[in-house]
Amino acid sequence: MLARSLAALTAPVVLASGAHAQWTVTNLHPVGSTFSIASDAAGNQQVGEALIGGIFRACTWNGDADSWIDLAPAGAIDSRAYATSGTQQVGSATIDGFTRAGIWYGTAASWLSLHPAGAAFSRALATSGTQQVGSARVSGIDRASLWSGTPESWTTLHPPIASYSEAWGISGSQQVGLVTIGGVSHASLWRGSALSWTSLHPTGATGSLAFGTSGTQQVGSVDNGGTTHASLWTGSAASWVNLNPADSEYSVAYATTGTQQVGVAVIEGVSRASLWSGTAESWVDLTTFLTGTWAETGALSIWTDGTTIHIAGYGVESKTGNLQALLWTFTPPPCTADYNGAGDAGDIVDFLDFMDDFGTCQGQPSPCGTLGNPDLNGDTVVDIVDFLDFMDAFGTGC
């Protein structure tokens, strides 16, 4: 489980043919680092860690390697950033012999410890921007934990019957993670208290984990019969969906937007960054969008503004063997039927606007038109081909 346990190319690589045309892959690996990983993305921000000078340093990026910011607090001998809300980053820092959960707001100096009084260890693994989740070791037991921005706000989510628990994801009022009972790990769901705990563990499974939630959908993995399969739930054990791709020997899902999921699938012994849309059959190998040679890849986080998708993760570069932080970005092509640029998939207003401009511009050189440009195929003249292209797009929606 590389993602949460870890809690030189610098320019974007743009792929330019076929289905790959809208995918951009950016290597975030900082200059001078021998290891980096992007654990989470939200908005235009990514977080993770980089190994520089023999010290793991929590860090943040804003879309490229040159934007790297060192978040390591003063006095820390180790620090990791696991998640971001876009403005708030969470993770851990080892200071004065204690690993402490904490928050940043974009700089090392902004570090705020969340470490509960009396705890031997703590770390924050996810944030909603107002609340944080993770774990704290209290009275010798690791306990799933919830904070609201201060050490004093610490709340244990640990069920009384559990021997171990940890929270890995949060969205809205929902938290997910792991609870161990009788030596068996249970994918778990909470709604703000230990008493709200719900097991997502499917019947017959030998182990299960939940890593991420969208607030309605949960993702993780299920062990059954010696195999580990990427998994999807919608609030109950009975809702479990197996996402394991055909021919995959191992898979796990780490994050979800509610409609798409990301993680890792191992095929022929190679770990591949993976994207799903709710079923095993929808699996996409994100490695195919990379150039160069990569020994393995993984996707740890997915975020979308409703249009552009950001996927944070890592790749092991074959020549150096270095693990390097990667960011996949997908921007859909413009919608041809959205002639007036209103952001829809084409409506009656687009149809009328196109017809007005086409009637005025037919046979004329491009650019032409007052409501848009009816030269849809870009051949510098407005003609019947542009008319047919628009009608095809309008009929199908984009």
NORQUI-V111927 format. One record per pair of residues at least 24 apart in sequence whose C-alpha atoms are under 10 Angstrom apart, sorted by the first residue. I is the first residue (numbers start at 1). J is the second residue. Records with the same first field share a line. If there is no record, write none. Layout:
I = J + J
This chain:
1 = 252 + 254 + 264
2 = 37 + 39 + 264 + 298 + 300 + 314
3 = 37 + 38 + 39 + 40 + 82 + 211 + 254 + 263 + 264 + 298 + 299 + 300 + 301 + 313 + 314
4 = 39 + 82 + 83 + 125 + 168 + 211 + 254 + 300
5 = 82
6 = 36 + 37 + 38 + 39 + 48 + 49 + 56 + 80 + 81 + 82
7 = 37 + 38 + 39 + 40 + 48 + 49 + 58 + 79 + 80 + 81 + 82 + 83 + 91 + 92 + 123 + 124 + 125
8 = 32 + 33 + 34 + 317 + 320 + 322 + 324
9 = 65 + 317 + 324
10 = 64 + 65 + 66
11 = 64 + 65 + 66
12 = 63 + 64 + 65 + 326 + 327 + 328
13 = 289 + 290 + 291 + 292 + 328
14 = 289 + 290 + 291 + 329
15 = 288 + 289 + 290 + 291
16 = 289
19 = 289
20 = 288 + 289 + 290 + 330
21 = 289 + 330 + 331 + 332 + 333
22 = 289 + 308 + 329 + 330 + 331 + 332 + 333
23 = 286 + 289 + 290 + 309 + 310 + 328 + 329 + 330 + 331 + 332
24 = 289 + 290 + 310 + 327 + 328 + 329 + 330 + 331
25 = 286 + 287 + 289 + 290 + 291 + 310 + 311 + 312 + 326 + 327 + 328 + 329 + 330
26 = 63 + 64 + 65 + 290 + 312 + 325 + 326 + 327 + 328 + 329
27 = 63 + 64 + 65 + 290 + 313 + 314 + 315 + 324 + 325 + 326 + 327 + 328
28 = 60 + 61 + 62 + 63 + 64 + 65 + 66 + 67 + 68 + 312 + 313 + 314 + 324 + 325 + 326 + 327
29 = 61 + 64 + 65 + 66 + 68 + 314 + 322 + 323 + 324 + 325 + 326
30 = 59 + 61 + 64 + 65 + 66 + 67 + 68 + 69 + 324 + 325
31 = 65 + 66 + 68
33 = 322 + 323 + 324
34 = 320 + 321 + 322 + 323 + 324
35 = 314 + 316 + 321 + 322 + 323 + 324 + 325
36 = 313 + 314 + 315 + 316 + 322 + 323 + 324 + 325 + 326
37 = 81 + 82 + 298 + 300 + 312 + 313 + 314 + 315 + 323 + 324 + 325 + 326 + 327
38 = 81 + 82 + 83 + 298 + 299 + 300 + 301 + 311 + 312 + 313 + 314 + 315 + 324 + 325 + 326 + 327
39 = 80 + 81 + 82 + 83 + 84 + 125 + 254 + 299 + 300 + 301 + 302 + 311 + 312 + 313 + 314 + 325 + 326
40 = 81 + 82 + 83 + 84 + 85 + 86 + 89 + 126 + 255 + 299 + 300 + 301 + 302 + 303 + 310 + 311 + 312 + 313 + 327
41 = 82 + 83 + 84 + 85 + 86 + 300 + 301 + 302 + 303 + 304 + 309 + 310 + 311 + 312 + 313 + 327
42 = 83 + 84 + 85 + 86 + 87 + 88 + 301 + 302 + 303 + 304 + 305 + 309 + 310 + 311 + 312
43 = 84 + 85 + 86 + 87 + 303 + 304 + 305 + 308 + 309 + 310
44 = 86 + 87 + 303 + 310
45 = 84 + 85 + 86 + 87 + 88 + 89 + 106 + 310 + 312
46 = 81 + 82 + 83 + 84 + 85 + 86 + 89 + 301 + 310 + 311 + 312 + 313 + 325 + 326 + 327
47 = 71 + 80 + 81 + 82 + 83 + 84 + 85 + 86 + 89 + 90 + 91 + 106 + 312 + 313 + 325
48 = 79 + 80 + 81 + 82 + 83 + 84 + 89 + 90 + 91 + 312 + 313 + 325
49 = 78 + 79 + 80 + 81 + 82 + 91 + 325
50 = 79 + 80 + 81 + 323 + 324 + 325
51 = 78 + 79
54 = 78
55 = 79
56 = 80 + 93
57 = 81 + 93
58 = 82 + 89 + 90 + 91 + 92 + 93 + 104 + 108
59 = 89 + 104 + 106 + 107 + 108
60 = 84 + 89 + 106 + 107
61 = 106
62 = 86
63 = 310 + 326 + 327 + 328 + 329
64 = 326 + 327
65 = 325 + 326
69 = 106 + 107 + 108
70 = 106 + 107 + 108
71 = 104 + 105 + 106 + 107 + 108 + 109 + 110 + 111
72 = 104 + 107 + 108 + 109 + 111
73 = 104 + 107 + 108 + 109 + 110 + 111 + 112
74 = 108 + 109 + 111
80 = 123 + 124 + 125
81 = 123 + 124 + 125 + 126
82 = 123 + 124 + 125 + 126 + 127 + 168
83 = 124 + 125 + 126 + 127 + 128 + 132 + 168 + 169 + 301
84 = 125 + 126 + 127 + 128 + 129
85 = 126 + 127 + 128 + 129 + 130
86 = 127 + 128 + 129
87 = 129
88 = 127 + 128 + 129 + 130 + 132
89 = 124 + 125 + 126 + 127 + 128 + 129 + 132
90 = 114 + 123 + 124 + 125 + 126 + 127 + 129 + 132 + 133 + 134
91 = 122 + 123 + 124 + 125 + 126 + 127 + 132 + 133 + 134
92 = 121 + 122 + 123 + 124 + 125 + 134
93 = 122 + 123 + 124
94 = 121 + 122 + 123
97 = 121
98 = 122
99 = 123 + 136
100 = 124 + 136
101 = 125 + 132 + 133 + 134 + 135 + 136 + 151
102 = 132 + 149 + 150 + 151
103 = 127 + 132 + 149 + 150
112 = 149 + 150 + 151
113 = 149 + 150 + 151
114 = 147 + 148 + 149 + 150 + 151 + 152 + 153 + 154
115 = 147 + 150 + 151 + 152 + 154
116 = 145 + 147 + 150 + 151 + 152 + 153 + 154 + 155
117 = 151 + 152 + 154
123 = 166
124 = 166 + 167 + 168 + 169
125 = 166 + 167 + 168 + 169 + 170 + 211
126 = 167 + 168 + 169 + 170 + 171 + 175 + 211 + 212
127 = 168 + 169 + 170 + 171 + 172 + 175
128 = 169 + 170 + 171 + 172 + 173 + 174
129 = 170 + 171 + 172
130 = 172
131 = 170 + 171 + 172 + 173
132 = 167 + 168 + 169 + 170 + 171 + 175
133 = 157 + 166 + 167 + 168 + 169 + 170 + 175 + 176 + 177
134 = 165 + 166 + 167 + 168 + 169 + 170 + 175 + 176 + 177
135 = 164 + 165 + 166 + 167 + 168 + 177
136 = 165 + 166 + 167
137 = 164 + 165 + 166
140 = 164
141 = 165
142 = 166
143 = 167 + 178 + 179
144 = 168 + 175 + 176 + 177 + 178 + 179 + 190 + 194
145 = 175 + 192 + 193 + 194
146 = 170 + 175 + 192 + 193
147 = 192
155 = 192 + 193 + 194
156 = 192 + 193 + 194
157 = 189 + 190 + 191 + 192 + 193 + 194 + 195 + 196 + 197
158 = 190 + 193 + 194 + 195 + 197
159 = 193 + 194 + 195 + 196 + 197 + 198
160 = 194 + 195
162 = 186
166 = 210 + 211
167 = 210 + 211 + 212
168 = 209 + 210 + 211 + 212 + 213 + 254
169 = 210 + 211 + 212 + 213 + 214 + 215 + 218 + 219 + 254 + 255
170 = 211 + 212 + 213 + 214 + 215 + 218
171 = 212 + 213 + 214 + 215 + 216 + 217
172 = 213 + 214 + 215 + 216
173 = 215
174 = 213 + 214 + 215 + 216 + 217 + 218 + 235
175 = 210 + 211 + 212 + 213 + 214 + 215 + 218
176 = 200 + 209 + 210 + 211 + 212 + 213 + 215 + 218 + 219 + 220
177 = 208 + 209 + 210 + 211 + 212 + 213 + 218 + 219 + 220
178 = 207 + 208 + 209 + 210 + 211 + 220
179 = 208 + 209 + 210
180 = 207 + 208 + 209
183 = 207
184 = 208
185 = 209 + 222 + 223
186 = 210 + 222 + 237
187 = 211 + 218 + 219 + 220 + 221 + 222 + 233 + 237
188 = 218 + 220 + 235 + 236 + 237
189 = 213 + 218 + 235 + 236
190 = 235
191 = 215
198 = 235 + 236 + 237
199 = 235 + 236 + 237
200 = 232 + 233 + 234 + 235 + 236 + 237 + 238 + 239 + 240
201 = 233 + 236 + 237 + 238 + 240
202 = 233 + 236 + 237 + 238 + 239 + 240 + 241
203 = 237 + 238 + 240
209 = 252 + 253 + 254
210 = 252 + 253 + 254 + 255
211 = 252 + 253 + 254 + 255 + 256 + 300
212 = 253 + 254 + 255 + 256 + 257 + 261 + 262 + 300 + 301
213 = 254 + 255 + 256 + 257 + 258 + 261
214 = 255 + 256 + 257 + 258 + 259 + 260 + 261 + 303
215 = 256 + 257 + 258
216 = 256 + 257 + 258 + 259
217 = 255 + 256 + 257 + 258 + 259 + 260 + 261
218 = 253 + 254 + 255 + 256 + 257 + 258 + 261
219 = 243 + 252 + 253 + 254 + 255 + 256 + 258 + 261 + 262 + 263
220 = 251 + 252 + 253 + 254 + 255 + 256 + 261 + 262 + 263
221 = 250 + 251 + 252 + 253 + 254 + 263
222 = 251 + 252 + 253
223 = 250
226 = 250
227 = 251
228 = 252 + 265
229 = 253 + 264 + 265
230 = 254 + 261 + 262 + 263 + 264 + 265 + 276 + 280
231 = 261 + 278 + 279 + 280
232 = 256 + 261 + 278 + 279
233 = 278
234 = 258
241 = 278 + 279 + 280
242 = 278 + 279 + 280
243 = 276 + 277 + 278 + 279 + 280 + 281 + 282 + 283
244 = 276 + 279 + 280 + 281 + 283
245 = 274 + 276 + 279 + 280 + 281 + 282 + 283 + 284
246 = 280 + 281 + 283
252 = 299 + 300
253 = 299 + 300 + 301
254 = 298 + 299 + 300 + 301 + 302
255 = 299 + 300 + 301 + 302 + 303 + 311
256 = 300 + 301 + 302 + 303
257 = 301 + 302 + 303 + 304 + 305 + 306 + 309
260 = 302 + 303 + 304 + 309
261 = 299 + 300 + 301 + 302 + 303 + 311
262 = 286 + 298 + 299 + 300 + 301 + 302 + 311 + 312 + 313
263 = 297 + 298 + 299 + 300 + 301 + 302 + 311 + 313
264 = 296 + 297 + 298 + 299 + 300 + 313
265 = 297 + 298 + 299
266 = 296 + 297 + 298
269 = 296
270 = 294 + 295 + 296 + 297
271 = 295 + 296 + 297 + 298 + 315 + 316
272 = 296 + 297 + 298 + 299 + 314 + 315
273 = 297 + 298 + 299 + 300 + 311 + 312 + 313 + 314 + 315
274 = 298 + 299 + 300 + 311
275 = 299 + 302 + 311
286 = 311 + 328
287 = 315 + 328
289 = 328
290 = 315 + 326 + 328
292 = 317 + 318 + 319
293 = 317 + 318 + 319
294 = 318 + 319 + 320 + 321 + 322 + 323
295 = 319 + 321 + 322 + 323
296 = 321 + 323
297 = 323 + 324 + 325 + 326
298 = 325 + 326
299 = 326 + 327 + 328
301 = 327
302 = 327 + 328 + 329
303 = 329
304 = 329 + 330
307 = 331 + 332 + 343
308 = 332
333 = 398
334 = 398
335 = 393 + 394 + 397 + 398
336 = 376 + 377 + 389 + 390 + 391 + 392 + 393 + 394 + 397 + 398
337 = 389 + 390 + 391 + 392 + 393 + 394 + 395 + 396 + 397 + 398
338 = 372 + 390 + 393 + 394 + 397 + 398
339 = 371 + 372 + 373 + 374 + 376 + 390 + 394 + 398
340 = 370 + 371 + 372 + 373
341 = 371 + 372
344 = 397 + 398
345 = 393 + 394 + 396 + 397 + 398
346 = 390 + 393 + 394 + 395 + 396 + 397 + 398
347 = 394 + 397
348 = 394
350 = 390 + 394
351 = 390 + 391 + 394
354 = 387 + 390 + 391
355 = 387 + 390
357 = 382
358 = 382 + 383 + 384 + 386 + 387
362 = 386 + 387
